[in-house]
């Protein structure tokens, strides 16, 4: 939960008071554990709840964060309900698949894509 609060402070605080149209934005400042360099994109709707829920929507194998953003309804639902959507992007450029079976990703806090996403 501490990492989420930090993420929200780093990403949303600069947006307060600005009238930006909702769009998919890369998260460039990652000060949290991200051993495999998972990429991240954030969707912040124009109307955000006071304590917004956060949905994390990883892409399918051979997909991308941008494809998931345009290929799912979560951004439209976020517009309606005022929640945040984080779209992780696989760092594995050869196949854009997630590491779902290594000992690092299957062990709590041991590394791998799962730690970067968390």
PEFEN-V903233 format. One record per helix or strand of 2 or more residues. SS is the DSSP state (A for helix, B for strand). FROM is the first residue (numbers start at 1). TO is the last residue. If there is no record, write none. Layout:
SS:FROM:TO
SS:FROM:TO
This chain:
A:2:15
B:24:26
B:39:44
B:54:56
A:65:71
A:74:81
B:84:89
A:103:106
A:112:117
